[in-house]
Amino acid sequence: MSEVPDTGTEAPQSAAAKLFDLRVLIGGLFLVYGVMLTVAGFFTSTRDLAKASGININFWMGIGMLILAAFFLTWWRLRPLRHDQPPHN
């Protein structure tokens, strides 16, 4: 059996590669926008509430975004990315 020579193209996993996970980016964005919408929902005027048939859209969408952010960030925390290392013979 012939072995494949090591060409050195496989770079070791760096700290930047570990940090680049789209779940963190998506969760962080939903967290920021969710906080902004929830805070904006506390200051909704009665005129704006009347436009939305009495539903505080900013508040409820903010809460929904915070729940989605919690899902993504919990998923990232419980199941981090793992890169399989090739076996060294």
C-alpha positions, 0 to 999 in steps of 0.5 A: 500500500502506498501512503499519501505524502504530507503536503502541508496543505492542512493548516492547523485550526486557528483561533479565528477559525474556531470563532467563525461560526454563523450561529454566533453571528445570526444569534448576535444579530437577533439579540441586538435587534431583539433588544432594540425592538423590545425597548422600542415596544415600551415607548410605542404611542397609542396612535401607533398601536391604533395603526396596528389594531392594538397589537404592540408589534415592536414588543412582540417581534422583539420578544420573538427575536430574543427567543430566536437569539437564545436558540441560536446561541444555546445551540452554538454553546451546546454543540460547538463546531468540531473539525475532525483531525486526520489520523497521524500514522 
